[in-house]
Amino acid sequence: MERNDMNRTSRWVVIVALAAWAAPGVAADAVSDGVVKIGVLTDMTGFYSDLAGPGSVLAVKMAVDDFGGKVLGKPVEVVSADHQNKADIASNTARKWFDENQVDIAVDMVNSGTALAVMPVAAEKKRITLLSGPATTAITGEKCTAYNIHYTYNNWALANGTGREVVKQGGDSWFFITADYVFGKSLEEDTAAVVKAAGGKVLGAVRHPQSSADFSSYLLQAQASGAKVVGMANAGADTINTIKQAKEFGVTPKQTLAGLLVFISDVNSLGLESSKGMFLTTAFYWDYDDQTRAWSKRFQDHPDNKKKAKPTMVQAGLYSAVTHYLKAVQAAGTDAADPVIARMKATPVNDFFSRGGVIGPDGLHRHDMFLAQVKTPAESKAPWDYYKIMKKIPAAEAFPSVEAQKCPLVAKK
Amino acid sequence: MQALFGQLLVGLINGSFYALLSLGLAIIFGLLNIVNFSHGALYMTGAFVAWFGLERLGIGYWGALLLSPIAVGLLGVVIERTMLRRLYQLDNLYGLLLTFGLTLIIEGIFHHQYGNSGNSYPVPEALQGGANLGFMFLPRYRAWVVVVSVAVCFASWFVIERTKLGSYLRAGTENPRLLQAFGVNVPLMFTLTFGFGVALAGFAGVMAAPIYQVSPSMGSGLIIVVFAVVVIGGMGSILGSILTGLGLGLVEGLTKYLYPPAASTVVFIIMALVLLVRPAGLFGREK
């Protein structure tokens, strides 16, 4: 890529600044185009806008501001775009960003379809993708690329955490309410396998069309099955309506709900009266320790956070991921993709989000996850006081091993 | 067998929502010849008015049951007076396009303001809990929905088909100019009819608020099914839309029990079949 014109003075400033970093062997053109540009590609108004969306953009901006707004003496810019949950819009935007707008790295991409569409574009142009929102395990499995990092969670981690731990807590018979498309079915299969491996039984499942407003029929079937646990292998509005109507039909509290893809924004919109007692797995909870509380408070009080919401795991993960990226750029002395991604994979992450997390050769960030249970209204002492953390699931148990992921890049070696 | 009975009852509950919404559409189409695509958005608006009333003004469910339809009805009056009125002379495709545009605007505003996860609306205290019928647990609120919807539907039908006011309305559809010659204020009648039709949508919105999440997209999924109901029942047929709404709820409930993955398509399969055999709909008249 052509370097833009820089006058002598600013070139000198860069050289002096770099000398001050004492980075060995760095030239003045270490940062392509004189700027590090981060593109946040997310769902700004659709299904996932509350769990990612504007909050994701904010998290990235905070990460850049906290880093000082500059890396290697060059400004860091944040741009964002709405992918509208459409794979073609996502890949076209990414292509334009990389080809015309000097964007160095594309982040978030909530919704697996958009992530899988952008990853090959980025790999072809040697740009890094840093995914926080999407869930499918294929991202670091059969569809893995050399320039991608899957940072926050994946289906396997959610299914495995909730499935195994709930069986251990005595919930040994399950019934699934599953969204009738690839995502739901794979979530159900993954979880069912874990439940059986942990000694539980699966009594049945019902598959519903995506975006069904009314779940009473399915809940009646779940009720009739007599299972102790009702696993919800669906997402978004479907999960919310399932939970709400489960309470109405008296499914809960007799049977326990297990959310396989539930975010704190969902619990917030449902209220505790409907969601209390539900088990779920999360990568992040704002009230876990002093560090998470401090960061989450800054996020919540930020003037750009219009809804004054606490961060979801997707947003917190994105902050951590972008910070890790900027540190890697600084350490590598360049924003070129190859050395930076090598550096990111070689350095363990240590911050409020990830305690000693490691990014594997397949691009999956393996870190601790948490099994949580939603509090009852009586247990909740303050706004957003929603989860009881039941257990920390260590990284090695929380995520699939590199071998299990079957990423072709790794297999070749 | 017990499970089947439960599913049928649940189907009837959904059917009563379909009936309530398709009734409003049928009244508007029957009298004004307008295909009101914004019906779903106004249903959503009704639910939001209820939620807003509770959150900000402290008006509970019972107040909302009155307030929401009035608010949505007034909004409808404004829409009719300022926009729809200009389209009566044109092909009804224009009305459809206008109301479709309105839908996008209304839903866009709510999306922008309230995000997508929606808000929770509690079941009113008097209607919490439920009864064990032996074959299923019936939440009291759902029973209330069925009773009230059916009552409102048949009251509307009675007014239109069996009273003097209704006879004016029906005459207005046949020959508005002649009716005006008899001294009836036809434009006002059209305005009020549209207002009443969408008020029914607002009413359905309040009924739905405690069951579903009050979210900006709650209307867009429902409206397609409701249109299918109107088409099956016969465009503009009042009784047809009520009976078809209830009937299709039952069919859908049955499908959810026998073969759940087809639950969202069964209504459209029936629509296709009905259009093949009786293009005017089950209760419609050929013009």
Interface residues (C-beta under 8 A of the other chain):
Chain A: T45 G46 F47 Y48 S49 D50 L51 G53 D180 V206 R207 H208 P209 S211 S212 A213 D214 S216 S217 Y218 L220 Q221 Q223 A224 A237 I240 N241 K244 Q245 E248 F249 G250 S265 D266 N268 S269 L270 G271 E273 S274 K307
Chain B: A3 G6 Q7 V10 G11 I13 N14 H111 H112 G115 N116 S117 G118 N119 S120 P122 V123 G130 M136 F137 P139 Y141 R142 I211 Y212 Q213 S215 S217 M218 G221 L222 G253 K256 Y257 P260 P261 A263 S264 T265
